[in-house]
C-alpha cells in the first residue's frame, strides 16, 4: 500500500492506537500497521484531529510495541471486492474466505460504508416474502424491502429460526433470490451449526455467509454487517436480485460499539452505550429497501437478544424506533415446548397491510389475520380470569375462546423445524381454528369470506 509512513505511535489502549504528528488524515481511512517481526495488520481511523489520529486495529493490539510499530495511511476507506461468485461461499467478518476455496475474482470493488438511499428514490415495499413460518406469514408478513427485527432472549431458539427462514424464504415468480447471513460474536459451535445446516439443506447454493466468531477481534464485529450489506447492495441493485439479509446478533454488535466507546473515554449514554448508537444502528438498518427503476431489493431481518428479556433495553428500544415492526420470541411459549416460540400479540409488521391481499397472498388475508389476533387476545385474557375465578365461572362462549387460544398455539404457532408452510397452508390452518368459534363471533371478516372458508356450524367446529 502506498502512503505516508509514520513511526510516531504514542499510546496503545485496548483496541485503539494513537499516532501523533500526522497530516492530511481522513475519518474512516484504512491504515496498514507493521512491526519488525509481526505480519501486517489493518486499522481504521476513528478520529482525526490536527496532528493526531486515533486508529482502531481490526486484528487487535496484542503484541504491538509503540517503539517499533509503524503506520501507513493509505488514503482510502475500507473496500471489498464483490462478485456473483461469492454465492455459495463462507467468509469471515472481513470478507476473507474460510471455506478452503480460493478468493473469488472481484467483479467490482466497493466502499463498505455504502451510501444512503435517496428518500425520493425509494420505492414503497409491497411484495411479500414467504418465510414458511405461519406466525410471520399469516400475522406479521415480511415485505420485500422491509427491515423486520426478531427480538429474542438468551437460550431461545433464534439461531434455529434464523437458519429455517434462510433456507425457506422465497418470493413469487421466477425472480432471483439470495440470502446473505452475517453472524457477529457467535461461538465456534454456533458457526458450525449454521455452516452444517446451510450445506445439508442445500441453502448454501443461494447464500453467502459472513461469520465473525466470539474469539475474533471485537473491532471486526463493527465491520461485518457493513461488509454483508455492501455485498447485498451489489447483488440487489447491480445484479437485480432480491436479497434477504439476516444479521445476528445485533446485541454483540452494540456491545462492541460500547467497548470501543469506553476505550475512547467518551461520555456514556444509557447503560453505558454511546450516545450515537441510534445513529450507528440507523446507518445499518436504513440500507434496506427498494429503489425506483431497479429490479432488486434488500430486506433485513436483524436478530438481537434482549438482556434479561427487557424489551425497554436500549438495543431493542432503539431498534424498534428505526425498523418497521418486530417479531418477539416468548420464553413462556418456549417453556411449553412450542417452536417457534413467536409471541403473536406483541409482534407487529408495520408494512404488512400494503404487502398482502389479492394478487399477492390471498384476498381474505388481512381480515383473517385481524380475526385470529382478536380471538387469541380474548382467549389469553380469559386465561388470566380463570386463574382468579376458576373455569367453572365461565360461559360456553368463554370456553370456546379458551379452546381457541390453546389450539392456536398448538396448531398455528407450533410447527416443525423443517416444516415449510405455504401462504395457503397458513390460511387453511387459520380458518380451521376459527371454525371452533360460533359464526356470529367472526365480526372482523366479510360475510363473503365466511361463506367461502368457514368450516364450522354454529360453533360446533365441524370441518
C-alpha positions as a Python dict, from the first residue, in 0.01 Angstrom:
ca = {
    (1, 'X'): (0, 0, 0),
    (2, 'X'): (127, 344, -87),
    (3, 'X'): (101, 633, 155),
    (4, 'X'): (274, 835, 422),
    (5, 'X'): (454, 621, 683),
    (6, 'X'): (470, 725, 1049),
    (7, 'X'): (660, 573, 1342),
    (8, 'X'): (512, 814, 1596),
    (9, 'X'): (278, 575, 1782),
    (10, 'X'): (247, 728, 2129),
    (11, 'X'): (-18, 517, 2301),
    (12, 'X'): (-197, 182, 2272),
    (13, 'X'): (-516, 134, 2475),
    (14, 'X'): (-733, -173, 2425),
    (15, 'X'): (-810, -199, 2053),
    (16, 'X'): (-704, 162, 1990),
    (17, 'X'): (-378, 321, 1886),
    (18, 'X'): (-284, 691, 1887),
    (19, 'X'): (-46, 829, 1626),
    (20, 'X'): (84, 1185, 1651),
    (21, 'X'): (246, 1422, 1403),
    (22, 'X'): (18, 1315, 1117),
    (23, 'X'): (-103, 1530, 827),
    (24, 'X'): (-396, 1511, 584),
    (25, 'X'): (-561, 1211, 753),
    (26, 'X'): (-933, 1148, 699),
    (27, 'X'): (-1203, 983, 911),
    (28, 'X'): (-1260, 620, 814),
    (29, 'X'): (-927, 594, 631),
    (30, 'X'): (-766, 249, 625),
    (31, 'X'): (-413, 210, 765),
    (32, 'X'): (-157, -69, 747),
    (33, 'X'): (25, -138, 1075),
    (34, 'X'): (360, -317, 1076),
    (35, 'X'): (620, -428, 1330),
    (36, 'X'): (966, -570, 1253),
    (37, 'X'): (866, -927, 1346),
    (38, 'X'): (486, -936, 1305),
    (39, 'X'): (267, -969, 999),
    (40, 'X'): (85, -651, 886),
    (41, 'X'): (-246, -563, 1049),
    (42, 'X'): (-520, -337, 922),
    (43, 'X'): (-678, -49, 1110),
    (44, 'X'): (-922, 233, 1052),
    (45, 'X'): (-909, 597, 1156),
    (46, 'X'): (-1175, 663, 1418),
    (47, 'X'): (-1083, 1022, 1492),
    (48, 'X'): (-863, 1270, 1314),
    (49, 'X'): (-762, 1599, 1471),
    (50, 'X'): (-481, 1839, 1392),
    (51, 'X'): (-158, 1642, 1422),
    (52, 'X'): (-321, 1334, 1582),
    (53, 'X'): (-515, 1025, 1470),
    (54, 'X'): (-698, 759, 1674),
    (55, 'X'): (-694, 420, 1499),
    (56, 'X'): (-897, 107, 1572),
    (57, 'X'): (-694, -205, 1494),
    (58, 'X'): (-901, -482, 1334),
    (59, 'X'): (-683, -774, 1445),
    (60, 'X'): (-634, -629, 1795),
    (61, 'X'): (-331, -461, 1950),
    (62, 'X'): (-191, -761, 2138),
    (63, 'X'): (190, -775, 2095),
    (64, 'X'): (226, -427, 1946),
    (65, 'X'): (510, -210, 2083),
    (66, 'X'): (492, 167, 2047),
    (67, 'X'): (869, 185, 1997),
    (68, 'X'): (888, -38, 1688),
    (69, 'X'): (541, -7, 1531),
    (70, 'X'): (493, 194, 1212),
    (71, 'X'): (171, 304, 1044),
    (72, 'X'): (100, 371, 677),
    (73, 'X'): (-209, 579, 592),
    (74, 'X'): (-348, 455, 261),
    (75, 'X'): (-579, 747, 184),
    (76, 'X'): (-868, 506, 115),
    (77, 'X'): (-1174, 390, 303),
    (78, 'X'): (-1222, 18, 362),
    (79, 'X'): (-1321, -163, 43),
    (80, 'X'): (-1412, -519, -52),
    (81, 'X'): (-1429, -697, -383),
    (82, 'X'): (-1779, -816, -476),
    (83, 'X'): (-1883, -1077, -729),
    (84, 'X'): (-2171, -1319, -807),
    (85, 'X'): (-1915, -1594, -741),
    (86, 'X'): (-1950, -1516, -370),
    (87, 'X'): (-2280, -1709, -367),
    (88, 'X'): (-2235, -2049, -206),
    (89, 'X'): (-1929, -1934, -11),
    (90, 'X'): (-1836, -1880, 356),
    (91, 'X'): (-1625, -1580, 467),
    (92, 'X'): (-1503, -1435, 794),
    (93, 'X'): (-1628, -1098, 922),
    (94, 'X'): (-1381, -913, 697),
    (95, 'X'): (-1490, -1096, 377),
    (96, 'X'): (-1188, -1331, 372),
    (97, 'X'): (-1272, -1689, 258),
    (98, 'X'): (-1275, -1951, 536),
    (99, 'X'): (-1424, -2242, 339),
    (100, 'X'): (-1096, -2358, 187),
    (101, 'X'): (-1176, -2235, -165),
    (102, 'X'): (-977, -1958, -338),
    (103, 'X'): (-1083, -1596, -309),
    (104, 'X'): (-1344, -1504, -574),
    (105, 'X'): (-1226, -1280, -857),
    (106, 'X'): (-1398, -947, -788),
    (107, 'X'): (-1639, -801, -1039),
    (108, 'X'): (-1619, -464, -863),
    (109, 'X'): (-1463, -303, -555),
    (110, 'X'): (-1695, -123, -312),
    (111, 'X'): (-1662, 105, -10),
    (112, 'X'): (-1813, -91, 281),
    (113, 'X'): (-1964, 223, 435),
    (114, 'X'): (-2209, 240, 147),
    (115, 'X'): (-2430, 532, 62),
    (116, 'X'): (-2774, 618, 198),
    (117, 'X'): (-3064, 559, -38),
    (118, 'X'): (-3209, 892, -152),
    (119, 'X'): (-3555, 907, 13),
    (120, 'X'): (-3710, 1045, -307),
    (121, 'X'): (-3579, 742, -499),
    (122, 'X'): (-3714, 485, -252),
    (123, 'X'): (-3994, 262, -372),
    (124, 'X'): (-4256, 157, -117),
    (125, 'X'): (-4217, -212, -17),
    (126, 'X'): (-4524, -404, -139),
    (127, 'X'): (-4444, -764, -233),
    (128, 'X'): (-4445, -1039, 33),
    (129, 'X'): (-4168, -1285, 116),
    (130, 'X'): (-4288, -1630, 218),
    (131, 'X'): (-4079, -1749, 513),
    (132, 'X'): (-4272, -2074, 566),
    (133, 'X'): (-4341, -1968, 929),
    (134, 'X'): (-4718, -1925, 990),
    (135, 'X'): (-4687, -1666, 1268),
    (136, 'X'): (-4479, -1446, 1036),
    (137, 'X'): (-4651, -1514, 703),
    (138, 'X'): (-5004, -1506, 840),
    (139, 'X'): (-4988, -1248, 1118),
    (140, 'X'): (-4675, -1035, 1061),
    (141, 'X'): (-4599, -1067, 691),
    (142, 'X'): (-4246, -980, 579),
    (143, 'X'): (-4241, -750, 273),
    (144, 'X'): (-3957, -709, 23),
    (145, 'X'): (-3752, -403, 115),
    (146, 'X'): (-3865, -410, 480),
    (147, 'X'): (-3649, -425, 792),
    (148, 'X'): (-3821, -654, 1045),
    (149, 'X'): (-3615, -747, 1354),
    (150, 'X'): (-3653, -1054, 1575),
    (151, 'X'): (-3635, -977, 1948),
    (152, 'X'): (-3512, -1284, 2134),
    (153, 'X'): (-3353, -1374, 2466),
    (154, 'X'): (-3069, -1588, 2596),
    (155, 'X'): (-3145, -1958, 2547),
    (156, 'X'): (-3430, -1905, 2299),
    (157, 'X'): (-3403, -2077, 1958),
    (158, 'X'): (-3335, -1768, 1746),
    (159, 'X'): (-3044, -1940, 1571),
    (160, 'X'): (-3266, -2229, 1461),
    (161, 'X'): (-3535, -1983, 1348),
    (162, 'X'): (-3280, -1775, 1154),
    (163, 'X'): (-3148, -2084, 976),
    (164, 'X'): (-3501, -2201, 896),
    (165, 'X'): (-3600, -1865, 749),
    (166, 'X'): (-3277, -1853, 549),
    (167, 'X'): (-3340, -2189, 381),
    (168, 'X'): (-3717, -2148, 335),
    (169, 'X'): (-3755, -1783, 231),
    (170, 'X'): (-3898, -1741, -118),
    (171, 'X'): (-4051, -1474, -342),
    (172, 'X'): (-4323, -1510, -604),
    (173, 'X'): (-4239, -1594, -962),
    (174, 'X'): (-3905, -1687, -1111),
    (175, 'X'): (-3712, -1385, -978),
    (176, 'X'): (-3361, -1447, -850),
    (177, 'X'): (-3343, -1465, -471),
    (178, 'X'): (-3038, -1473, -244),
    (179, 'X'): (-2974, -1486, 131),
    (180, 'X'): (-2682, -1311, 300),
    (181, 'X'): (-2625, -1436, 651),
    (182, 'X'): (-2399, -1226, 876),
    (183, 'X'): (-2320, -1354, 1227),
    (184, 'X'): (-2139, -1140, 1485),
    (185, 'X'): (-1973, -1266, 1802),
    (186, 'X'): (-2103, -1624, 1772),
    (187, 'X'): (-1929, -1929, 1917),
    (188, 'X'): (-1748, -2187, 1705),
    (189, 'X'): (-2028, -2432, 1787),
    (190, 'X'): (-2289, -2189, 1652),
    (191, 'X'): (-2078, -2123, 1342),
    (192, 'X'): (-2052, -2498, 1276),
    (193, 'X'): (-2430, -2530, 1320),
    (194, 'X'): (-2500, -2263, 1060),
    (195, 'X'): (-2247, -2398, 808),
    (196, 'X'): (-2371, -2756, 852),
    (197, 'X'): (-2737, -2654, 826),
    (198, 'X'): (-2682, -2448, 511),
    (199, 'X'): (-2476, -2721, 346),
    (200, 'X'): (-2700, -3016, 436),
    (201, 'X'): (-3019, -2843, 322),
    (202, 'X'): (-2866, -2702, 3),
    (203, 'X'): (-2944, -2345, 108),
    (204, 'X'): (-2574, -2261, 72),
    (205, 'X'): (-2615, -2258, -310),
    (206, 'X'): (-2802, -1926, -300),
    (207, 'X'): (-2642, -1792, 20),
    (208, 'X'): (-2334, -1603, 135),
    (209, 'X'): (-2218, -1646, 495),
    (210, 'X'): (-2008, -1392, 686),
    (211, 'X'): (-1907, -1535, 1025),
    (212, 'X'): (-1740, -1329, 1298),
    (213, 'X'): (-1660, -1555, 1595),
    (214, 'X'): (-1660, -1465, 1963),
    (215, 'X'): (-1280, -1501, 1981),
    (216, 'X'): (-1227, -1281, 1674),
    (217, 'X'): (-1126, -918, 1734),
    (218, 'X'): (-1408, -700, 1867),
    (219, 'X'): (-1346, -439, 1600),
    (220, 'X'): (-1426, -691, 1329),
    (221, 'X'): (-1781, -708, 1466),
    (222, 'X'): (-1837, -348, 1361),
    (223, 'X'): (-1730, -423, 1004),
    (224, 'X'): (-1922, -749, 946),
    (225, 'X'): (-2273, -601, 890),
    (226, 'X'): (-2127, -335, 660),
    (227, 'X'): (-1948, -600, 454),
    (228, 'X'): (-2271, -803, 431),
    (229, 'X'): (-2482, -505, 327),
    (230, 'X'): (-2226, -386, 72),
    (231, 'X'): (-2243, -730, -90),
    (232, 'X'): (-2625, -717, -73),
    (233, 'X'): (-2633, -377, -246),
    (234, 'X'): (-2421, -511, -529),
    (235, 'X'): (-2641, -819, -581),
    (236, 'X'): (-2967, -622, -548),
    (237, 'X'): (-2902, -302, -736),
    (238, 'X'): (-2637, -414, -986),
    (239, 'X'): (-2747, -773, -1044),
    (240, 'X'): (-3123, -730, -999),
    (241, 'X'): (-3160, -994, -728),
    (242, 'X'): (-3393, -992, -429),
    (243, 'X'): (-3171, -1026, -123),
    (244, 'X'): (-3266, -1119, 233),
    (245, 'X'): (-3001, -1011, 484),
    (246, 'X'): (-3010, -1181, 826),
    (247, 'X'): (-2794, -1011, 1091),
    (248, 'X'): (-2734, -1196, 1417),
    (249, 'X'): (-2667, -1097, 1690),
    (250, 'X'): (-2704, -717, 1692),
    (251, 'X'): (-2658, -721, 2070),
    (252, 'X'): (-2299, -839, 2016),
    (253, 'X'): (-2255, -556, 1766),
    (254, 'X'): (-2381, -299, 2019),
    (255, 'X'): (-2155, -443, 2290),
    (256, 'X'): (-1856, -398, 2057),
    (257, 'X'): (-1967, -40, 1997),
    (258, 'X'): (-1980, 18, 2375),
    (259, 'X'): (-1634, -136, 2423),
    (260, 'X'): (-1478, 93, 2162),
    (261, 'X'): (-1657, 393, 2309),
    (262, 'X'): (-1520, 311, 2657),
    (263, 'X'): (-1167, 276, 2518),
    (264, 'X'): (-1204, 623, 2363),
    (265, 'X'): (-1318, 752, 2705),
    (266, 'X'): (-1635, 900, 2560),
    (267, 'X'): (-1917, 1020, 2784),
    (268, 'X'): (-2155, 720, 2807),
    (269, 'X'): (-2528, 732, 2736),
    (270, 'X'): (-2798, 493, 2861),
    (271, 'X'): (-2648, 188, 3037),
    (272, 'X'): (-2301, 279, 2917),
    (273, 'X'): (-2377, 266, 2545),
    (274, 'X'): (-2252, 559, 2335),
    (275, 'X'): (-2495, 841, 2265),
    (276, 'X'): (-2453, 789, 1891),
    (277, 'X'): (-2570, 426, 1899),
    (278, 'X'): (-2906, 526, 1747),
    (279, 'X'): (-2728, 687, 1452),
    (280, 'X'): (-2493, 392, 1414),
    (281, 'X'): (-2777, 137, 1411),
    (282, 'X'): (-2975, 353, 1167),
    (283, 'X'): (-2680, 353, 926),
    (284, 'X'): (-2711, -26, 915),
    (285, 'X'): (-3089, -68, 914),
    (286, 'X'): (-3156, 206, 659),
    (287, 'X'): (-2953, 23, 396),
    (288, 'X'): (-3258, -197, 339),
    (289, 'X'): (-3513, -100, 77),
    (290, 'X'): (-3606, -75, -288),
    (291, 'X'): (-3500, 187, -543),
    (292, 'X'): (-3721, 312, -825),
    (293, 'X'): (-3605, 178, -1159),
    (294, 'X'): (-3406, -106, -1001),
    (295, 'X'): (-3526, -466, -1017),
    (296, 'X'): (-3370, -589, -693),
    (297, 'X'): (-3445, -527, -326),
    (298, 'X'): (-3278, -564, 14),
    (299, 'X'): (-3485, -699, 303),
    (300, 'X'): (-3336, -714, 652),
    (301, 'X'): (-3405, -940, 949),
    (302, 'X'): (-3179, -822, 1233),
    (303, 'X'): (-3183, -1059, 1531),
    (304, 'X'): (-3098, -939, 1881),
    (305, 'X'): (-3105, -1097, 2225),
    (306, 'X'): (-3265, -870, 2483),
    (307, 'X'): (-3059, -862, 2805),
    (308, 'X'): (-3278, -1005, 3085),
    (309, 'X'): (-3566, -1028, 2830),
    (310, 'X'): (-3606, -650, 2872),
    (311, 'X'): (-3773, -501, 2564),
    (312, 'X'): (-3708, -150, 2702),
    (313, 'X'): (-3330, -210, 2696),
    (314, 'X'): (-3153, 48, 2472),
    (315, 'X'): (-3071, -202, 2195),
    (316, 'X'): (-3427, -331, 2124),
    (317, 'X'): (-3570, 9, 2214),
    (318, 'X'): (-3365, 198, 1953),
    (319, 'X'): (-3403, -84, 1700),
    (320, 'X'): (-3781, -61, 1736),
    (321, 'X'): (-3773, 312, 1655),
    (322, 'X'): (-3576, 259, 1334),
    (323, 'X'): (-3730, -59, 1194),
    (324, 'X'): (-4082, -137, 1070),
    (325, 'X'): (-4211, -364, 1343),
    (326, 'X'): (-4073, -657, 1542),
    (327, 'X'): (-4110, -1033, 1586),
    (328, 'X'): (-4092, -1116, 1959),
    (329, 'X'): (-3992, -1459, 2089),
    (330, 'X'): (-4165, -1575, 2408),
    (331, 'X'): (-3992, -1759, 2691),
    (332, 'X'): (-4332, -1877, 2814),
    (333, 'X'): (-4409, -2049, 2481),
    (334, 'X'): (-4056, -2190, 2469),
    (335, 'X'): (-4103, -2339, 2816),
    (336, 'X'): (-4423, -2506, 2688),
    (337, 'X'): (-4215, -2679, 2422),
    (338, 'X'): (-4360, -2474, 2135),
    (339, 'X'): (-4136, -2400, 1836),
    (340, 'X'): (-4103, -2139, 1702),
    (341, 'X'): (-4198, -1957, 2025),
    (342, 'X'): (-4321, -1642, 1847),
    (343, 'X'): (-4545, -1425, 2066),
    (344, 'X'): (-4817, -1305, 1828),
    (345, 'X'): (-4966, -1029, 2046),
    (346, 'X'): (-4656, -805, 2092),
    (347, 'X'): (-4529, -876, 1738),
    (348, 'X'): (-4601, -636, 1453),
    (349, 'X'): (-4522, -581, 1085),
    (350, 'X'): (-4600, -218, 1000),
    (351, 'X'): (-4578, -274, 624),
    (352, 'X'): (-4793, -586, 617),
    (353, 'X'): (-5118, -417, 502),
    (354, 'X'): (-4961, -294, 177),
    (355, 'X'): (-4788, -623, 101),
    (356, 'X'): (-5077, -868, 120),
    (357, 'X'): (-5416, -927, -37),
    (358, 'X'): (-5544, -1025, -378),
    (359, 'X'): (-5268, -1091, -630),
    (360, 'X'): (-5004, -1105, -355),
    (361, 'X'): (-5116, -1354, -91),
    (362, 'X'): (-5495, -1403, -76),
    (363, 'X'): (-5787, -1162, -64),
    (364, 'X'): (-5905, -1272, 282),
    (365, 'X'): (-5556, -1248, 439),
    (366, 'X'): (-5592, -915, 618),
    (367, 'X'): (-5933, -983, 771),
    (368, 'X'): (-5835, -1338, 866),
    (369, 'X'): (-5524, -1207, 1042),
    (370, 'X'): (-5726, -946, 1235),
    (371, 'X'): (-5983, -1204, 1347),
    (372, 'X'): (-5717, -1454, 1459),
    (373, 'X'): (-5540, -1180, 1655),
    (374, 'X'): (-5862, -1064, 1826),
    (375, 'X'): (-5973, -1417, 1914),
    (376, 'X'): (-5632, -1517, 2052),
    (377, 'X'): (-5612, -1194, 2258),
    (378, 'X'): (-5952, -1267, 2412),
    (379, 'X'): (-5851, -1626, 2487),
    (380, 'X'): (-5535, -1505, 2663),
    (381, 'X'): (-5738, -1258, 2872),
    (382, 'X'): (-5971, -1541, 2976),
    (383, 'X'): (-5672, -1749, 3090),
    (384, 'X'): (-5590, -1471, 3336),
    (385, 'X'): (-5953, -1463, 3451),
    (386, 'X'): (-5958, -1841, 3505),
    (387, 'X'): (-5656, -1809, 3733),
    (388, 'X'): (-5869, -1585, 3957),
    (389, 'X'): (-6227, -1720, 3942),
    (390, 'X'): (-6179, -2074, 3811),
    (391, 'X'): (-6308, -2231, 3490),
    (392, 'X'): (-6648, -2315, 3643),
    (393, 'X'): (-6747, -1946, 3628),
    (394, 'X'): (-6701, -1927, 3251),
    (395, 'X'): (-6981, -1928, 2994),
    (396, 'X'): (-6990, -2168, 2698),
    (397, 'X'): (-6870, -1883, 2475),
    (398, 'X'): (-6573, -1822, 2706),
    (399, 'X'): (-6480, -2190, 2692),
    (400, 'X'): (-6472, -2172, 2313),
    (401, 'X'): (-6223, -1886, 2328),
    (402, 'X'): (-6008, -2074, 2579),
    (403, 'X'): (-6011, -2375, 2347),
    (404, 'X'): (-5923, -2147, 2054),
    (405, 'X'): (-5620, -1998, 2237),
    (406, 'X'): (-5486, -2344, 2324),
    (407, 'X'): (-5531, -2482, 1974),
    (408, 'X'): (-5396, -2164, 1815),
    (409, 'X'): (-5067, -2216, 2000),
    (410, 'X'): (-5063, -2589, 1929),
    (411, 'X'): (-5155, -2583, 1558),
    (412, 'X'): (-5081, -2234, 1424),
    (413, 'X'): (-4780, -2121, 1628),
    (414, 'X'): (-4622, -2464, 1671),
    (415, 'X'): (-4463, -2616, 1363),
    (416, 'X'): (-4171, -2841, 1286),
    (417, 'X'): (-3819, -2712, 1237),
    (418, 'X'): (-3832, -2848, 882),
    (419, 'X'): (-4196, -2763, 816),
    (420, 'X'): (-4220, -2514, 531),
    (421, 'X'): (-4579, -2388, 509),
    (422, 'X'): (-4710, -2202, 207),
    (423, 'X'): (-4936, -1899, 249),
    (424, 'X'): (-5226, -2127, 153),
    (425, 'X'): (-5133, -2377, 427),
    (426, 'X'): (-5125, -2099, 684),
    (427, 'X'): (-5464, -1958, 580),
    (428, 'X'): (-5624, -2303, 587),
    (429, 'X'): (-5500, -2365, 942),
    (430, 'X'): (-5632, -2021, 1042),
    (431, 'X'): (-5981, -2093, 908),
    (432, 'X'): (-5981, -2436, 1070),
    (433, 'X'): (-5914, -2270, 1406),
    (434, 'X'): (-6179, -2001, 1356),
    (435, 'X'): (-6430, -2280, 1298),
    (436, 'X'): (-6402, -2355, 1670),
    (437, 'X'): (-6590, -2028, 1732),
    (438, 'X'): (-6958, -1961, 1657),
    (439, 'X'): (-7010, -1798, 1320),
    (440, 'X'): (-7155, -1489, 1487),
    (441, 'X'): (-6821, -1421, 1662),
    (442, 'X'): (-6640, -1354, 1334),
    (443, 'X'): (-6710, -980, 1337),
    (444, 'X'): (-6390, -873, 1157),
    (445, 'X'): (-6449, -1078, 841),
    (446, 'X'): (-6683, -1005, 550),
    (447, 'X'): (-6972, -1246, 505),
    (448, 'X'): (-6849, -1349, 158),
    (449, 'X'): (-6522, -1483, 304),
    (450, 'X'): (-6707, -1660, 583),
    (451, 'X'): (-6926, -1831, 323),
    (452, 'X'): (-6616, -1936, 128),
    (453, 'X'): (-6386, -2056, 405),
    (454, 'X'): (-6568, -2102, 740),
    (455, 'X'): (-6590, -2476, 821),
    (456, 'X'): (-6783, -2474, 1147),
    (457, 'X'): (-7153, -2488, 1214),
    (458, 'X'): (-7291, -2276, 1496),
    (459, 'X'): (-6964, -2308, 1684),
    (460, 'X'): (-6951, -2690, 1670),
    (461, 'X'): (-6627, -2679, 1480),
    (462, 'X'): (-6723, -2927, 1210),
    (463, 'X'): (-6463, -2945, 932),
}
